[in-house]
Amino acid sequence: MSGGHHHGHSHHGHSHPGDERARLTSRAALASIATALFLVAIKSYAAWDTGSVAMLGSLADTALDLVASLVTLFGVSWAAMPADEDHRFGHGKAEALAALIQVILIAVSAIVIAWRAVDRLMRGEVTQGLELGVGVSLVAMAVTIALLAYQRTVIRRTGSVAIRTDHVHYQSDLLLNLSVIVSLTLDQLLGWHLADPLLGLIIAAWLLYGAWRAASHSVDQLMDREWNEAERAAFLSATRDYPALSGLHDLRTRSSGAHRFVQFHVWVPGDWTVREAHDRLDECEESLQARFPGTEIIIHLDPQGHTDRETMLPSSLTEANP
């Protein structure tokens, strides 16, 4: 059995999950940069031609997406760097940092759009160039839908925080393009001039909500928040398959980009030699690592009957007590 396990290990070299993930995430980031460049070009012309606040809001958002996607690309490639002397746990948190920078940008754009909309409400100007505005918005929607579909497959395969934040931007783009079509139609065909600025305000609120959601996710990683209940439960139930781990306690978990860390203490019979305990638990560790790829497992041995005098956590937080 163990022979088979090691045999599988040797092939691990060419398709390391980390490499595959780095390739997918940077490809997704490049795709969104190319999309944003194209959209900024067509929307700049349309915003200048139609004089619509909603179109300007849509352009501002796309320009921000471009900056944010560049930040994402940087964050993702930085996060994929292997561990080095100064960062022995890897660079996974670079992704969460990149996501936080994007959050600030989204919030700023929301405030600018809201300000433009209020300005418009005061002055009551009228838009023009219905066909161009609607045409550009439809093209933008088609391109955005294609990008979103691609990002979704990448998120499903990598769980990247940075790509997920990027995904939120482009989802808001769809709404923005739709609102441009609605506002131009209401403004020019039905003469309801409040439509354009009011939709601008709604867009700003939606952007702020997206920023808040993305921020909380990044902060969780930077603060070493525990895995969610379901993930912890899944890991604990997997450990029950190994009799040697029956004395598991003090389970602690955290995530850093693609890297996940778990550590726990295990009670072992007091008469086992160090080598015996090490060999038995090593087997469990290798097997668990194969079941939870991308997870680093650290096990601390406690001889049975031994109590930690200075434990890091109050006993109420530990998994099991003697």
C-alpha positions in Angstrom: 0.0 0.0 0.0 2.7 2.5 1.0 4.6 1.6 -2.2 1.6 2.8 -4.2 1.5 6.0 -2.2 5.1 6.8 -2.9 4.8 5.8 -6.5 2.0 8.4 -6.8 4.3 10.9 -5.1 7.0 10.7 -7.7 4.7 11.8 -10.5 3.6 14.8 -8.5 6.5 16.8 -9.9 5.1 17.9 -13.2 1.5 18.8 -12.2 2.0 20.4 -8.8 -1.3 21.9 -7.8 0.5 25.2 -7.0 1.9 25.6 -10.5 -1.4 24.8 -12.1 -3.1 27.3 -9.9 -0.5 30.0 -10.6 -1.0 29.5 -14.3 -4.8 29.6 -14.1 -4.9 32.7 -11.9 -2.5 34.7 -13.9 -4.3 33.8 -17.1 -7.6 34.9 -15.6 -5.9 38.2 -14.5 -4.5 38.8 -18.0 -7.9 38.1 -19.6 -9.5 40.7 -17.4 -6.8 43.3 -18.2 -7.3 42.8 -21.9 -11.1 43.0 -21.5 -10.8 46.2 -19.4 -8.5 47.9 -22.0 -11.0 47.3 -24.7 -14.0 48.4 -22.7 -12.2 51.6 -21.5 -11.5 52.5 -25.1 -15.1 52.1 -26.4 -16.7 53.6 -23.2 -14.5 56.7 -23.3 -15.7 57.5 -26.8 -19.4 56.8 -25.8 -19.2 58.8 -22.6 -17.8 61.8 -24.5 -20.4 61.5 -27.2 -23.5 60.9 -25.1 -22.8 63.0 -22.0 -24.5 60.4 -19.8 -23.6 60.1 -16.1 -24.5 56.4 -16.1 -22.0 55.9 -19.1 -19.4 58.0 -17.2 -20.0 55.8 -14.1 -19.6 52.7 -16.3 -16.4 54.1 -17.7 -15.0 55.1 -14.3 -15.8 51.6 -13.0 -14.1 49.9 -16.0 -11.0 52.1 -15.6 -10.9 51.0 -12.0 -11.3 47.4 -13.1 -8.2 47.9 -15.2 -6.2 49.2 -12.3 -7.6 46.5 -10.0 -6.8 43.7 -12.5 -3.2 44.9 -12.7 -3.1 44.8 -8.9 -4.6 41.3 -9.1 -2.0 40.1 -11.6 0.7 41.4 -9.3 -0.9 39.9 -6.2 -1.5 36.5 -7.8 2.1 36.2 -9.2 3.5 37.4 -5.9 1.4 34.9 -3.9 2.5 32.1 -6.2 6.2 32.6 -5.3 7.6 29.7 -3.4 8.6 30.1 0.3 12.0 31.7 0.8 14.3 32.5 3.7 12.3 35.5 4.7 8.8 34.1 4.1 9.0 30.5 5.2 5.2 30.1 5.1 5.1 31.2 1.5 3.6 34.4 0.0 0.0 33.5 0.0 -1.2 36.6 1.9 -0.1 38.8 -1.1 -3.4 37.8 -2.6 -5.4 39.1 0.3 -3.4 42.3 0.3 -4.1 42.8 -3.5 -7.8 42.3 -2.7 -7.7 44.9 0.0 -6.1 47.5 -2.4 -8.9 46.7 -4.9 -11.5 47.3 -2.1 -10.2 50.8 -1.6 -10.3 51.5 -5.3 -13.9 50.2 -5.6 -15.0 52.4 -2.6 -13.4 55.5 -4.2 -15.1 54.9 -7.6 -18.4 54.5 -5.8 -18.0 57.9 -4.1 -17.0 59.6 -7.4 -20.0 58.2 -9.3 -22.4 59.2 -6.5 -20.9 62.7 -6.5 -21.4 63.0 -10.3 -25.0 61.7 -10.0 -25.9 64.3 -7.3 -24.3 67.0 -9.5 -26.5 65.9 -12.4 -29.6 66.0 -10.2 -28.9 69.6 -9.4 -28.2 70.7 -13.0 -30.7 68.5 -14.9 -28.7 68.2 -18.1 -29.9 65.9 -20.9 -28.1 63.1 -22.6 -27.8 62.4 -26.4 -26.6 59.8 -28.8 -29.0 57.0 -27.9 -27.9 54.4 -30.6 -24.2 54.8 -29.9 -24.7 54.6 -26.1 -26.9 51.5 -26.3 -24.7 49.8 -28.9 -21.5 50.3 -26.9 -23.3 49.0 -23.7 -24.5 45.8 -25.5 -21.0 45.1 -26.9 -19.6 45.7 -23.4 -22.1 43.3 -21.9 -21.3 40.5 -24.3 -17.6 40.8 -23.7 -18.1 40.9 -19.9 -20.3 37.8 -19.9 -17.6 35.9 -21.7 -15.0 37.0 -19.1 -17.2 36.2 -16.1 -17.8 32.7 -17.4 -14.0 32.2 -17.7 -13.3 33.7 -14.3 -15.9 31.4 -12.7 -14.2 28.2 -14.0 -10.9 29.5 -12.6 -12.4 30.4 -9.2 -14.0 26.9 -9.0 -10.6 25.3 -9.7 -8.4 27.6 -7.6 -10.5 29.3 -5.0 -8.4 32.5 -5.5 -9.5 35.4 -3.3 -8.0 38.0 -5.8 -9.8 36.5 -8.8 -13.0 36.4 -6.8 -12.7 40.1 -6.0 -12.1 40.8 -9.7 -15.2 38.7 -10.5 -17.3 41.0 -8.2 -16.2 44.1 -10.2 -17.1 42.6 -13.6 -20.5 41.5 -12.2 -21.2 45.1 -11.3 -20.1 46.0 -14.9 -23.1 44.0 -16.2 -25.5 46.0 -14.1 -23.8 49.2 -15.0 -24.1 48.6 -18.8 -27.7 47.6 -18.3 -28.4 50.7 -16.4 -26.8 52.8 -19.1 -29.2 51.3 -21.6 -32.2 51.9 -19.3 -31.2 55.5 -18.4 -30.5 56.6 -22.0 -33.8 55.1 -23.1 -35.8 56.8 -20.3 -33.9 60.1 -20.7 -34.2 60.4 -24.5 -37.3 58.4 -25.5 -39.5 59.1 -22.5 -38.0 62.4 -21.3 -37.5 61.2 -17.7 -34.3 63.1 -16.9 -33.9 61.9 -13.4 -33.3 58.3 -14.5 -29.6 58.8 -15.4 -28.4 60.3 -12.1 -30.7 58.1 -9.9 -29.3 54.9 -11.5 -25.8 56.3 -10.9 -26.6 56.5 -7.2 -27.9 53.0 -7.1 -24.7 51.7 -8.9 -22.6 53.6 -6.3 -24.4 51.8 -3.4 -24.0 48.4 -5.1 -20.2 49.0 -5.5 -19.8 49.9 -1.9 -21.6 46.7 -0.8 -19.3 44.6 -3.1 -16.2 46.4 -1.6 -17.4 45.6 2.0 -17.9 41.9 1.2 -14.5 41.5 -0.5 -12.8 43.3 2.4 -14.2 41.0 5.1 -12.9 38.0 3.1 -9.3 39.4 2.8 -9.2 40.5 6.4 -10.1 37.0 7.5 -7.0 35.6 5.8 -4.7 38.4 7.0 -6.0 37.8 10.6 -5.5 34.0 10.4 -9.1 33.3 10.9 -10.0 29.6 11.5 -11.3 27.5 8.6 -15.1 27.6 8.5 -17.0 25.0 10.5 -17.6 22.6 7.6 -13.9 22.5 6.7 -12.9 21.9 10.3 -15.5 19.2 10.6 -14.4 17.5 7.4 -10.7 17.5 8.6 -11.6 16.2 12.0 -13.8 13.4 10.6 -10.9 12.4 8.3 -8.6 12.1 11.3 -11.0 9.6 12.8 -9.8 7.0 10.2 -6.5 6.8 12.0 -6.4 5.1 15.4 -3.0 6.7 16.2 -4.8 10.1 16.1 -7.5 9.2 18.6 -5.9 11.5 21.2 -6.1 14.6 19.0 -6.6 18.0 20.8 -5.7 21.7 20.4 -6.6 21.8 16.7 -5.7 25.1 15.0 -6.2 26.1 11.3 -5.5 29.0 9.0 -5.3 29.9 5.4 -2.8 32.0 3.4 -3.8 32.3 -0.3 -3.7 28.8 -1.7 -1.8 27.5 1.3 -3.6 26.0 4.2 -2.1 25.2 7.6 -3.4 22.9 10.3 -1.7 22.0 13.5 -2.8 19.9 16.5 -1.5 17.9 19.5 -1.9 14.1 19.8 -1.6 12.0 23.0 0.5 8.9 22.5 1.3 6.0 24.9 4.0 7.1 27.4 6.1 4.0 26.7 6.5 4.5 23.0 10.0 5.5 21.8 10.4 8.8 20.0 11.1 6.9 16.8 8.0 4.7 17.1 5.7 7.7 17.7 7.3 9.6 14.9 7.0 6.8 12.3 3.4 6.1 13.2 2.3 9.7 13.0 4.3 10.3 9.9 2.2 7.7 8.1 -1.0 9.4 9.2 0.4 12.8 8.2 1.4 11.7 4.7 -2.0 10.1 4.2 -3.9 13.2 5.4 -1.7 15.4 3.2 -2.7 13.4 0.2 -6.4 13.7 1.1 -6.1 17.5 1.7 -3.7 18.7 -1.0 -2.1 22.1 -0.5 -2.4 21.7 3.3 0.6 21.7 5.6 0.1 19.5 8.7 2.1 20.0 11.9 1.6 17.4 14.7 2.9 17.9 18.3 3.3 14.8 20.5 2.1 14.7 24.1 2.9 11.5 26.2 -0.3 10.2 27.8 -1.0 11.6 31.2 1.1 14.7 30.5 -0.7 18.1 30.7 0.7 21.2 29.1 1.3 23.6 31.9 1.6 26.6 29.7 -0.9 26.0 26.9 -1.4 28.8 24.4 -5.2 28.6 24.5 -7.7 28.5 27.3 -8.9 25.0 27.8 -12.4 26.0 26.6 -11.0 26.4 23.1 -9.2 23.1 22.8 -10.8 20.2 20.9 -10.7 17.5 23.6 -9.7 17.5 27.2 -8.1 14.6 29.2 
